[in-house]
Amino acid sequence: MARKSLFGCGLRLLSSCFLLLTLSCGQKDLYTGTYIADPGDTPRRTETTLELKENGVGLWKVGDDEVAFSWYMKGDQLRVNTRGGGVIVGSLEKNVIRITLPGTSEMSFKRAK
């Protein structure tokens, strides 16, 4: 009898973990896409974009230069993990990402259609 109870608890725990994983993956899909910076926020007025992919990888493009990074959401905050080990925190509201880079002013990125 204890074995059936233990098995049932294990099955419920496994189902809960699967549901949580499924919901968290679905959340990431809400934020994936390409975001274009306001030209007034970019140096030398070159096109600057952020691409957030569903696998947690992203690309920061400035003109012809690209930098890969990993990303995740924590509440309404976008967390960008840099290769150097730093974390850049931005906010995401209504399809607009706002990021303040060290030593610069805030940059706004609007989701591309």
A tleap script that builds the chain and sets N, CA, C and O, in Angstrom:
source leaprc.protein.ff14SB
mol = sequence {
  NMET ALA ARG LYS SER LEU PHE GLY CYS GLY
  LEU ARG LEU LEU SER SER CYS PHE LEU LEU
  LEU THR LEU SER CYS GLY GLN LYS ASP LEU
  TYR THR GLY THR TYR ILE ALA ASP PRO GLY
  ASP THR PRO ARG ARG THR GLU THR THR LEU
  GLU LEU LYS GLU ASN GLY VAL GLY LEU TRP
  LYS VAL GLY ASP ASP GLU VAL ALA PHE SER
  TRP TYR MET LYS GLY ASP GLN LEU ARG VAL
  ASN THR ARG GLY GLY GLY VAL ILE VAL GLY
  SER LEU GLU LYS ASN VAL ILE ARG ILE THR
  LEU PRO GLY THR SER GLU MET SER PHE LYS
  ARG ALA CLYS
}
set mol.1.N position { 0.810 -1.181 0.000 }
set mol.1.CA position { 0.000 0.000 0.000 }
set mol.1.C position { 0.862 1.256 0.000 }
set mol.1.O position { 0.552 2.215 -0.708 }
set mol.2.N position { 1.934 1.267 0.779 }
set mol.2.CA position { 2.834 2.417 0.831 }
set mol.2.C position { 3.506 2.640 -0.516 }
set mol.2.O position { 3.804 3.770 -0.903 }
set mol.3.N position { 3.738 1.532 -1.222 }
set mol.3.CA position { 4.367 1.656 -2.542 }
set mol.3.C position { 3.463 2.399 -3.518 }
set mol.3.O position { 3.936 3.239 -4.283 }
set mol.4.N position { 2.164 2.098 -3.500 }
set mol.4.CA position { 1.220 2.774 -4.387 }
set mol.4.C position { 1.145 4.253 -4.046 }
set mol.4.O position { 1.072 5.092 -4.944 }
set mol.5.N position { 1.163 4.579 -2.767 }
set mol.5.CA position { 1.106 5.964 -2.336 }
set mol.5.C position { 2.357 6.721 -2.771 }
set mol.5.O position { 2.281 7.855 -3.245 }
set mol.6.N position { 3.501 6.079 -2.603 }
set mol.6.CA position { 4.774 6.684 -3.013 }
set mol.6.C position { 4.813 6.878 -4.524 }
set mol.6.O position { 5.287 7.904 -5.012 }
set mol.7.N position { 4.313 5.884 -5.265 }
set mol.7.CA position { 4.273 5.978 -6.721 }
set mol.7.C position { 3.357 7.120 -7.154 }
set mol.7.O position { 3.690 7.880 -8.063 }
set mol.8.N position { 2.203 7.234 -6.501 }
set mol.8.CA position { 1.256 8.308 -6.825 }
set mol.8.C position { 1.853 9.680 -6.563 }
set mol.8.O position { 1.674 10.601 -7.361 }
set mol.9.N position { 2.569 9.822 -5.438 }
set mol.9.CA position { 3.230 11.102 -5.125 }
set mol.9.C position { 4.298 11.429 -6.160 }
set mol.9.O position { 4.422 12.571 -6.602 }
set mol.10.N position { 5.059 10.423 -6.536 }
set mol.10.CA position { 6.109 10.618 -7.541 }
set mol.10.C position { 5.530 11.021 -8.880 }
set mol.10.O position { 6.065 11.887 -9.572 }
set mol.11.N position { 4.419 10.375 -9.237 }
set mol.11.CA position { 3.770 10.694 -10.506 }
set mol.11.C position { 3.220 12.116 -10.490 }
set mol.11.O position { 3.344 12.838 -11.480 }
set mol.12.N position { 2.611 12.526 -9.374 }
set mol.12.CA position { 2.101 13.897 -9.267 }
set mol.12.C position { 3.248 14.910 -9.323 }
set mol.12.O position { 3.128 15.953 -9.965 }
set mol.13.N position { 4.354 14.599 -8.652 }
set mol.13.CA position { 5.510 15.492 -8.668 }
set mol.13.C position { 6.071 15.630 -10.079 }
set mol.13.O position { 6.390 16.736 -10.516 }
set mol.14.N position { 6.191 14.526 -10.783 }
set mol.14.CA position { 6.696 14.536 -12.155 }
set mol.14.C position { 5.761 15.330 -13.061 }
set mol.14.O position { 6.222 16.104 -13.899 }
set mol.15.N position { 4.447 15.145 -12.898 }
set mol.15.CA position { 3.467 15.890 -13.701 }
set mol.15.C position { 3.556 17.391 -13.422 }
set mol.15.O position { 3.467 18.202 -14.343 }
set mol.16.N position { 3.730 17.755 -12.156 }
set mol.16.CA position { 3.849 19.167 -11.787 }
set mol.16.C position { 5.096 19.781 -12.410 }
set mol.16.O position { 5.044 20.897 -12.928 }
set mol.17.N position { 6.205 19.068 -12.365 }
set mol.17.CA position { 7.454 19.568 -12.968 }
set mol.17.C position { 7.289 19.763 -14.466 }
set mol.17.O position { 7.748 20.763 -15.019 }
set mol.18.N position { 6.633 18.807 -15.127 }
set mol.18.CA position { 6.417 18.906 -16.565 }
set mol.18.C position { 5.541 20.117 -16.897 }
set mol.18.O position { 5.816 20.849 -17.847 }
set mol.19.N position { 4.480 20.318 -16.103 }
set mol.19.CA position { 3.597 21.462 -16.317 }
set mol.19.C position { 4.343 22.777 -16.133 }
set mol.19.O position { 4.180 23.702 -16.928 }
set mol.20.N position { 5.155 22.863 -15.095 }
set mol.20.CA position { 5.940 24.071 -14.837 }
set mol.20.C position { 6.914 24.343 -15.972 }
set mol.20.O position { 7.062 25.486 -16.404 }
set mol.21.N position { 7.574 23.308 -16.453 }
set mol.21.CA position { 8.507 23.450 -17.573 }
set mol.21.C position { 7.779 23.909 -18.828 }
set mol.21.O position { 8.269 24.776 -19.552 }
set mol.22.N position { 6.623 23.336 -19.085 }
set mol.22.CA position { 5.840 23.717 -20.255 }
set mol.22.C position { 5.407 25.171 -20.176 }
set mol.22.O position { 5.495 25.898 -21.165 }
set mol.23.N position { 4.940 25.603 -19.011 }
set mol.23.CA position { 4.514 26.995 -18.848 }
set mol.23.C position { 5.675 27.956 -18.995 }
set mol.23.O position { 5.520 29.017 -19.599 }
set mol.24.N position { 6.843 27.610 -18.454 }
set mol.24.CA position { 7.989 28.518 -18.555 }
set mol.24.C position { 8.480 28.628 -19.988 }
set mol.24.O position { 8.918 29.699 -20.408 }
set mol.25.N position { 8.414 27.537 -20.748 }
set mol.25.CA position { 8.812 27.606 -22.157 }
set mol.25.C position { 7.832 28.458 -22.938 }
set mol.25.O position { 8.240 29.217 -23.817 }
set mol.26.N position { 6.549 28.347 -22.634 }
set mol.26.CA position { 5.544 29.154 -23.301 }
set mol.26.C position { 5.743 30.629 -23.033 }
set mol.26.O position { 5.523 31.450 -23.923 }
set mol.27.N position { 6.156 30.985 -21.827 }
set mol.27.CA position { 6.423 32.382 -21.485 }
set mol.27.C position { 7.537 32.945 -22.353 }
set mol.27.O position { 7.443 34.080 -22.821 }
set mol.28.N position { 8.579 32.175 -22.572 }
set mol.28.CA position { 9.712 32.656 -23.361 }
set mol.28.C position { 9.271 32.985 -24.791 }
set mol.28.O position { 9.776 33.924 -25.404 }
set mol.29.N position { 8.321 32.200 -25.313 }
set mol.29.CA position { 7.821 32.453 -26.665 }
set mol.29.C position { 7.184 33.834 -26.789 }
set mol.29.O position { 7.192 34.424 -27.870 }
set mol.30.N position { 6.638 34.349 -25.705 }
set mol.30.CA position { 6.013 35.676 -25.736 }
set mol.30.C position { 7.016 36.782 -26.036 }
set mol.30.O position { 6.644 37.827 -26.570 }
set mol.31.N position { 8.267 36.565 -25.701 }
set mol.31.CA position { 9.285 37.610 -25.811 }
set mol.31.C position { 10.218 37.438 -26.997 }
set mol.31.O position { 10.977 38.352 -27.319 }
set mol.32.N position { 10.178 36.282 -27.654 }
set mol.32.CA position { 11.090 36.062 -28.768 }
set mol.32.C position { 10.748 36.987 -29.928 }
set mol.32.O position { 9.595 37.373 -30.121 }
set mol.33.N position { 11.768 37.328 -30.688 }
set mol.33.CA position { 11.575 38.188 -31.843 }
set mol.33.C position { 12.719 39.171 -31.983 }
set mol.33.O position { 13.703 39.120 -31.245 }
set mol.34.N position { 12.570 40.058 -32.937 }
set mol.34.CA position { 13.583 41.073 -33.218 }
set mol.34.C position { 13.066 42.426 -32.742 }
set mol.34.O position { 11.919 42.799 -32.990 }
set mol.35.N position { 13.940 43.146 -32.055 }
set mol.35.CA position { 13.623 44.469 -31.526 }
set mol.35.C position { 14.610 45.466 -32.122 }
set mol.35.O position { 15.813 45.208 -32.155 }
set mol.36.N position { 14.102 46.606 -32.593 }
set mol.36.CA position { 14.930 47.612 -33.260 }
set mol.36.C position { 15.044 48.839 -32.359 }
set mol.36.O position { 14.050 49.333 -31.827 }
set mol.37.N position { 16.283 49.323 -32.198 }
set mol.37.CA position { 16.534 50.484 -31.336 }
set mol.37.C position { 16.052 51.761 -31.999 }
set mol.37.O position { 16.080 51.906 -33.221 }
set mol.38.N position { 15.613 52.678 -31.158 }
set mol.38.CA position { 15.274 54.018 -31.614 }
set mol.38.C position { 16.562 54.632 -32.156 }
set mol.38.O position { 17.560 54.659 -31.436 }
set mol.39.N position { 16.582 55.130 -33.407 }
set mol.39.CA position { 17.818 55.661 -33.998 }
set mol.39.C position { 18.467 56.767 -33.174 }
set mol.39.O position { 19.686 56.930 -33.221 }
set mol.40.N position { 17.688 57.521 -32.429 }
set mol.40.CA position { 18.248 58.584 -31.597 }
set mol.40.C position { 19.034 58.045 -30.410 }
set mol.40.O position { 19.822 58.773 -29.806 }
set mol.41.N position { 18.824 56.762 -30.068 }
set mol.41.CA position { 19.513 56.144 -28.939 }
set mol.41.C position { 20.818 55.455 -29.333 }
set mol.41.O position { 21.574 55.022 -28.464 }
set mol.42.N position { 21.088 55.349 -30.634 }
set mol.42.CA position { 22.233 54.555 -31.074 }
set mol.42.C position { 23.426 55.436 -31.439 }
set mol.42.O position { 23.266 56.546 -31.947 }
set mol.43.N position { 24.619 54.922 -31.170 }
set mol.43.CA position { 25.804 55.671 -31.568 }
set mol.43.C position { 25.935 55.710 -33.092 }
set mol.43.O position { 25.631 54.729 -33.771 }
set mol.44.N position { 26.368 56.792 -33.599 }
set mol.44.CA position { 26.593 56.977 -35.040 }
set mol.44.C position { 25.357 56.703 -35.880 }
set mol.44.O position { 25.455 56.539 -37.096 }
set mol.45.N position { 24.200 56.652 -35.244 }
set mol.45.CA position { 22.920 56.475 -35.943 }
set mol.45.C position { 22.885 55.219 -36.816 }
set mol.45.O position { 22.188 55.197 -37.830 }
set mol.46.N position { 23.629 54.173 -36.436 }
set mol.46.CA position { 23.589 52.917 -37.176 }
set mol.46.C position { 22.455 52.060 -36.631 }
set mol.46.O position { 22.089 52.171 -35.461 }
set mol.47.N position { 21.907 51.209 -37.480 }
set mol.47.CA position { 20.812 50.351 -37.019 }
set mol.47.C position { 21.317 49.383 -35.952 }
set mol.47.O position { 22.320 48.694 -36.139 }
set mol.48.N position { 20.615 49.347 -34.851 }
set mol.48.CA position { 20.950 48.464 -33.741 }
set mol.48.C position { 19.736 47.612 -33.440 }
set mol.48.O position { 18.635 48.130 -33.251 }
set mol.49.N position { 19.937 46.291 -33.395 }
set mol.49.CA position { 18.831 45.386 -33.124 }
set mol.49.C position { 19.206 44.379 -32.049 }
set mol.49.O position { 20.377 44.061 -31.842 }
set mol.50.N position { 18.180 43.892 -31.375 }
set mol.50.CA position { 18.297 42.767 -30.452 }
set mol.50.C position { 17.408 41.669 -31.006 }
set mol.50.O position { 16.248 41.906 -31.340 }
set mol.51.N position { 17.953 40.475 -31.102 }
set mol.51.CA position { 17.145 39.329 -31.514 }
set mol.51.C position { 17.124 38.341 -30.357 }
set mol.51.O position { 18.168 37.840 -29.939 }
set mol.52.N position { 15.935 38.066 -29.844 }
set mol.52.CA position { 15.762 37.109 -28.756 }
set mol.52.C position { 15.191 35.828 -29.346 }
set mol.52.O position { 14.077 35.825 -29.871 }
set mol.53.N position { 15.949 34.741 -29.260 }
set mol.53.CA position { 15.497 33.456 -29.790 }
set mol.53.C position { 14.896 32.626 -28.661 }
set mol.53.O position { 15.232 32.809 -27.491 }
set mol.54.N position { 14.004 31.713 -29.028 }
set mol.54.CA position { 13.285 30.944 -28.012 }
set mol.54.C position { 14.168 29.997 -27.220 }
set mol.54.O position { 13.756 29.536 -26.156 }
set mol.55.N position { 15.351 29.693 -27.692 }
set mol.55.CA position { 16.239 28.792 -26.962 }
set mol.55.C position { 17.096 29.521 -25.930 }
set mol.55.O position { 18.007 28.929 -25.352 }
set mol.56.N position { 16.804 30.818 -25.694 }
set mol.56.CA position { 17.554 31.571 -24.694 }
set mol.56.C position { 18.829 32.200 -25.220 }
set mol.56.O position { 19.615 32.749 -24.448 }
set mol.57.N position { 19.044 32.127 -26.518 }
set mol.57.CA position { 20.206 32.750 -27.152 }
set mol.57.C position { 19.746 34.039 -27.808 }
set mol.57.O position { 18.619 34.121 -28.297 }
set mol.58.N position { 20.594 35.031 -27.823 }
set mol.58.CA position { 20.253 36.292 -28.459 }
set mol.58.C position { 21.410 36.837 -29.267 }
set mol.58.O position { 22.551 36.403 -29.110 }
set mol.59.N position { 21.112 37.786 -30.127 }
set mol.59.CA position { 22.125 38.477 -30.918 }
set mol.59.C position { 21.898 39.975 -30.800 }
set mol.59.O position { 20.783 40.463 -30.983 }
set mol.60.N position { 22.963 40.694 -30.493 }
set mol.60.CA position { 22.957 42.156 -30.456 }
set mol.60.C position { 23.700 42.575 -31.707 }
set mol.60.O position { 24.882 42.264 -31.857 }
set mol.61.N position { 23.028 43.278 -32.611 }
set mol.61.CA position { 23.644 43.683 -33.877 }
set mol.61.C position { 23.721 45.199 -33.947 }
set mol.61.O position { 22.729 45.898 -33.738 }
set mol.62.N position { 24.920 45.696 -34.244 }
set mol.62.CA position { 25.139 47.123 -34.478 }
set mol.62.C position { 25.842 47.216 -35.829 }
set mol.62.O position { 27.017 46.874 -35.961 }
set mol.63.N position { 25.096 47.685 -36.829 }
set mol.63.CA position { 25.656 47.715 -38.187 }
set mol.63.C position { 25.987 46.298 -38.630 }
set mol.63.O position { 25.109 45.436 -38.673 }
set mol.64.N position { 27.267 46.053 -38.965 }
set mol.64.CA position { 27.706 44.729 -39.408 }
set mol.64.C position { 28.261 43.876 -38.265 }
set mol.64.O position { 28.601 42.713 -38.480 }
set mol.65.N position { 28.357 44.430 -37.064 }
set mol.65.CA position { 28.907 43.693 -35.915 }
set mol.65.C position { 27.799 42.963 -35.163 }
set mol.65.O position { 26.695 43.481 -34.998 }
set mol.66.N position { 28.117 41.739 -34.707 }
set mol.66.CA position { 27.172 40.939 -33.947 }
set mol.66.C position { 27.828 40.421 -32.684 }
set mol.66.O position { 28.997 40.033 -32.695 }
set mol.67.N position { 27.073 40.415 -31.592 }
set mol.67.CA position { 27.545 39.840 -30.338 }
set mol.67.C position { 26.453 38.899 -29.835 }
set mol.67.O position { 25.297 39.292 -29.678 }
set mol.68.N position { 26.843 37.645 -29.585 }
set mol.68.CA position { 25.890 36.665 -29.061 }
set mol.68.C position { 25.821 36.777 -27.540 }
set mol.68.O position { 26.799 37.148 -26.892 }
set mol.69.N position { 24.664 36.455 -26.981 }
set mol.69.CA position { 24.480 36.454 -25.540 }
set mol.69.C position { 23.384 35.453 -25.193 }
set mol.69.O position { 22.685 34.954 -26.075 }
set mol.70.N position { 23.243 35.169 -23.920 }
set mol.70.CA position { 22.101 34.367 -23.476 }
set mol.70.C position { 21.162 35.289 -22.707 }
set mol.70.O position { 21.582 36.325 -22.191 }
set mol.71.N position { 19.897 34.911 -22.634 }
set mol.71.CA position { 18.906 35.770 -21.982 }
set mol.71.C position { 17.837 34.943 -21.300 }
set mol.71.O position { 17.611 33.780 -21.632 }
set mol.72.N position { 17.184 35.576 -20.334 }
set mol.72.CA position { 16.022 34.986 -19.682 }
set mol.72.C position { 15.203 36.113 -19.060 }
set mol.72.O position { 15.689 37.228 -18.876 }
set mol.73.N position { 13.968 35.801 -18.745 }
set mol.73.CA position { 13.084 36.772 -18.111 }
set mol.73.C position { 12.971 36.449 -16.628 }
set mol.73.O position { 12.885 35.285 -16.237 }
set mol.74.N position { 12.972 37.488 -15.816 }
set mol.74.CA position { 12.736 37.356 -14.382 }
set mol.74.C position { 11.676 38.402 -14.060 }
set mol.74.O position { 11.984 39.583 -13.902 }
set mol.75.N position { 10.422 37.956 -13.965 }
set mol.75.CA position { 9.313 38.900 -13.834 }
set mol.75.C position { 9.179 39.671 -15.130 }
set mol.75.O position { 9.073 39.072 -16.200 }
set mol.76.N position { 9.182 40.998 -15.049 }
set mol.76.CA position { 9.130 41.816 -16.267 }
set mol.76.C position { 10.506 42.332 -16.655 }
set mol.76.O position { 10.629 43.233 -17.484 }
set mol.77.N position { 11.546 41.753 -16.047 }
set mol.77.CA position { 12.917 42.172 -16.349 }
set mol.77.C position { 13.577 41.213 -17.332 }
set mol.77.O position { 13.500 39.994 -17.183 }
set mol.78.N position { 14.219 41.785 -18.330 }
set mol.78.CA position { 15.026 41.022 -19.266 }
set mol.78.C position { 16.432 40.953 -18.691 }
set mol.78.O position { 17.015 41.988 -18.368 }
set mol.79.N position { 16.983 39.759 -18.559 }
set mol.79.CA position { 18.345 39.580 -18.055 }
set mol.79.C position { 19.210 39.093 -19.203 }
set mol.79.O position { 18.979 38.016 -19.752 }
set mol.80.N position { 20.210 39.893 -19.564 }
set mol.80.CA position { 21.145 39.560 -20.637 }
set mol.80.C position { 22.467 39.163 -19.994 }
set mol.80.O position { 23.090 39.962 -19.295 }
set mol.81.N position { 22.889 37.930 -20.232 }
set mol.81.CA position { 24.160 37.431 -19.713 }
set mol.81.C position { 25.244 37.649 -20.756 }
set mol.81.O position { 25.184 37.085 -21.849 }
set mol.82.N position { 26.229 38.462 -20.422 }
set mol.82.CA position { 27.311 38.752 -21.361 }
set mol.82.C position { 28.373 37.667 -21.303 }
set mol.82.O position { 28.440 36.906 -20.337 }
set mol.83.N position { 29.191 37.597 -22.322 }
set mol.83.CA position { 30.274 36.597 -22.353 }
set mol.83.C position { 31.282 36.820 -21.248 }
set mol.83.O position { 31.908 35.869 -20.781 }
set mol.84.N position { 31.448 38.064 -20.821 }
set mol.84.CA position { 32.390 38.380 -19.758 }
set mol.84.C position { 31.876 38.027 -18.375 }
set mol.84.O position { 32.586 38.205 -17.385 }
set mol.85.N position { 30.647 37.528 -18.295 }
set mol.85.CA position { 30.089 37.128 -17.019 }
set mol.85.C position { 29.189 38.159 -16.374 }
set mol.85.O position { 28.628 37.907 -15.308 }
set mol.86.N position { 29.041 39.306 -16.994 }
set mol.86.CA position { 28.164 40.336 -16.443 }
set mol.86.C position { 26.709 40.089 -16.811 }
set mol.86.O position { 26.401 39.304 -17.708 }
set mol.87.N position { 25.829 40.768 -16.106 }
set mol.87.CA position { 24.401 40.693 -16.396 }
set mol.87.C position { 23.896 42.108 -16.619 }
set mol.87.O position { 24.087 42.985 -15.777 }
set mol.88.N position { 23.254 42.324 -17.752 }
set mol.88.CA position { 22.635 43.607 -18.060 }
set mol.88.C position { 21.138 43.422 -17.867 }
set mol.88.O position { 20.541 42.500 -18.425 }
set mol.89.N position { 20.540 44.294 -17.082 }
set mol.89.CA position { 19.116 44.178 -16.773 }
set mol.89.C position { 18.349 45.237 -17.553 }
set mol.89.O position { 18.715 46.412 -17.562 }
set mol.90.N position { 17.297 44.807 -18.195 }
set mol.90.CA position { 16.418 45.714 -18.909 }
set mol.90.C position { 14.982 45.429 -18.527 }
set mol.90.O position { 14.693 44.438 -17.857 }
set mol.91.N position { 14.091 46.290 -18.950 }
set mol.91.CA position { 12.667 46.070 -18.690 }
set mol.91.C position { 11.959 45.849 -20.015 }
set mol.91.O position { 12.387 46.349 -21.056 }
set mol.92.N position { 10.877 45.099 -19.964 }
set mol.92.CA position { 10.096 44.816 -21.165 }
set mol.92.C position { 8.639 45.126 -20.862 }
set mol.92.O position { 8.013 44.490 -20.014 }
set mol.93.N position { 8.112 46.118 -21.574 }
set mol.93.CA position { 6.722 46.526 -21.413 }
set mol.93.C position { 6.113 46.809 -22.768 }
set mol.93.O position { 6.650 47.596 -23.548 }
set mol.94.N position { 4.997 46.170 -23.047 }
set mol.94.CA position { 4.249 46.434 -24.273 }
set mol.94.C position { 5.129 46.459 -25.514 }
set mol.94.O position { 5.108 47.426 -26.276 }
set mol.95.N position { 5.891 45.411 -25.715 }
set mol.95.CA position { 6.738 45.238 -26.900 }
set mol.95.C position { 7.885 46.238 -27.006 }
set mol.95.O position { 8.411 46.450 -28.099 }
set mol.96.N position { 8.281 46.853 -25.901 }
set mol.96.CA position { 9.429 47.756 -25.884 }
set mol.96.C position { 10.394 47.300 -24.801 }
set mol.96.O position { 10.007 47.110 -23.648 }
set mol.97.N position { 11.653 47.126 -25.182 }
set mol.97.CA position { 12.718 46.785 -24.240 }
set mol.97.C position { 13.498 48.053 -23.945 }
set mol.97.O position { 13.885 48.775 -24.864 }
set mol.98.N position { 13.730 48.325 -22.678 }
set mol.98.CA position { 14.552 49.466 -22.263 }
set mol.98.C position { 15.758 48.926 -21.512 }
set mol.98.O position { 15.618 48.203 -20.525 }
set mol.99.N position { 16.946 49.286 -21.992 }
set mol.99.CA position { 18.197 48.814 -21.400 }
set mol.99.C position { 19.111 50.007 -21.166 }
set mol.99.O position { 19.243 50.879 -22.026 }
set mol.100.N position { 19.741 50.039 -19.995 }
set mol.100.CA position { 20.761 51.039 -19.721 }
set mol.100.C position { 22.103 50.327 -19.674 }
set mol.100.O position { 22.352 49.500 -18.797 }
set mol.101.N position { 22.957 50.655 -20.624 }
set mol.101.CA position { 24.293 50.072 -20.668 }
set mol.101.C position { 25.223 50.874 -19.774 }
set mol.101.O position { 25.027 52.077 -19.598 }
set mol.102.N position { 26.225 50.228 -19.210 }
set mol.102.CA position { 27.165 50.977 -18.364 }
set mol.102.C position { 27.796 52.137 -19.133 }
set mol.102.O position { 28.310 51.962 -20.238 }
set mol.103.N position { 27.746 53.320 -18.529 }
set mol.103.CA position { 28.368 54.496 -19.134 }
set mol.103.C position { 27.573 55.153 -20.241 }
set mol.103.O position { 28.070 56.073 -20.889 }
set mol.104.N position { 26.332 54.698 -20.477 }
set mol.104.CA position { 25.519 55.314 -21.530 }
set mol.104.C position { 24.132 55.623 -20.988 }
set mol.104.O position { 23.797 55.292 -19.851 }
set mol.105.N position { 23.350 56.257 -21.820 }
set mol.105.CA position { 21.973 56.528 -21.436 }
set mol.105.C position { 21.103 55.313 -21.788 }
set mol.105.O position { 21.588 54.331 -22.349 }
set mol.106.N position { 19.850 55.396 -21.460 }
set mol.106.CA position { 18.914 54.305 -21.745 }
set mol.106.C position { 18.682 54.148 -23.234 }
set mol.106.O position { 18.572 55.131 -23.966 }
set mol.107.N position { 18.609 52.909 -23.672 }
set mol.107.CA position { 18.273 52.593 -25.067 }
set mol.107.C position { 16.907 51.931 -25.081 }
set mol.107.O position { 16.595 51.117 -24.211 }
set mol.108.N position { 16.086 52.282 -26.077 }
set mol.108.CA position { 14.773 51.678 -26.234 }
set mol.108.C position { 14.740 50.878 -27.531 }
set mol.108.O position { 15.160 51.358 -28.584 }
set mol.109.N position { 14.237 49.659 -27.437 }
set mol.109.CA position { 14.107 48.777 -28.590 }
set mol.109.C position { 12.635 48.410 -28.746 }
set mol.109.O position { 12.004 47.929 -27.806 }
set mol.110.N position { 12.089 48.643 -29.951 }
set mol.110.CA position { 10.691 48.330 -30.202 }
set mol.110.C position { 10.619 47.053 -31.048 }
set mol.110.O position { 11.398 46.867 -31.983 }
set mol.111.N position { 9.680 46.190 -30.703 }
set mol.111.CA position { 9.537 44.932 -31.435 }
set mol.111.C position { 9.218 45.188 -32.901 }
set mol.111.O position { 8.323 45.970 -33.223 }
set mol.112.N position { 9.963 44.519 -33.793 }
set mol.112.CA position { 9.725 44.634 -35.237 }
set mol.112.C position { 8.470 43.849 -35.582 }
set mol.112.O position { 8.156 42.849 -34.935 }
set mol.113.N position { 7.765 44.297 -36.586 }
set mol.113.CA position { 6.516 43.627 -36.984 }
set mol.113.C position { 6.748 42.530 -37.948 }
set mol.113.O position { 5.799 41.873 -38.375 }
savepdb mol mol.pdb
quit
